[in-house]
Amino acid sequence: MSLNEKRKFGLIEHIGITYRASLSFLYNKLYKKQNGMNFKFKERIMLAVTEVNGCIMCSYVHTKLSLKAGLSNEDIKEILAGDLDGIPANESLAVLFAKDYAYNKETIDPAFYDKLEKTYGIRKARAILGAVEFITMTNSMGISLALLKNTLSFKHVKGSNFLNELLIPIATMVLLPMFIFINLFVIPFHNGKINKKINKPVK
């Protein structure tokens, strides 16, 4: 996929993506033991989103992380080529959800997410969404940096905006830690909602 074909993220949408990623980062860190996410599962999800968005930098980083997690070269190549035949059956729904989220530009299909919760449980479904939201933020930043590099080399990619290329990486570095701090106060409320949903009486 060439830079012309890659998705171009806008600064305003990236700010929203970064906020959601910060919330997901904290949730997955604070409730890691209850989430039931292992390293391989998480990397398959992140590679799937990266394949859709087409971030070369993230493909490189997560290829190395996936190899460390125990995925084979063939597994990684298949996911980055959009081939999901080698995905374990118990992970296929999560990977498909990740791809659907990316294809639809961060729009969650309520019926799909409901199926995710019924298949994996409420906490694990939230962890899957968290992994998807965080890799989307890094994809946005990675693609912007690649586009900026081209612009600075006098090879500006049509359809890209110099201010977005410049400000998205800066905004990430400034806003992510700020949002993480803010969400330290939001997470307990968010977790309370999840606990209430988990403990909801069955009619």
C-alpha angles and dihedrals in degrees: 000000000000125000088254090061097044121102114264112217121209123225096241094050089045091058089057091045090051093050092052091045091053091052091048092047091055094043093052092046097046096043099032094128093053096043098073093214118145126199096254093049092049093049093050089055093048093048090050093054091044090052091056096044093041102224109169093192093052091045089057095045095045093044087060092044092047092052088051089050090055104260115141125238088250092053091052095045091051094052093045088050091053094251111137099176092107095052112114111254093240091056101040096091092053092049091048089050089051092052092045090052091052095043090052093047099248095320112140116217102222093210091050092049091048088055089049090055093047091050101042105017128253098282096046092045089054090049091052090051088048093055090048093049094048096049089048089059093049090046090054092050094043094050091047091052091049091050091047090052089054092048092050088050089055091251099111113182115234113248094026125113121221093215091053090048091052102036102042094067091043092047090051093053092047102037103038096066090040093051091045089056092048092048092055083080094041098050097071089054091045092048090049089058090051092048090050090052092047092049095043109132115251111240 
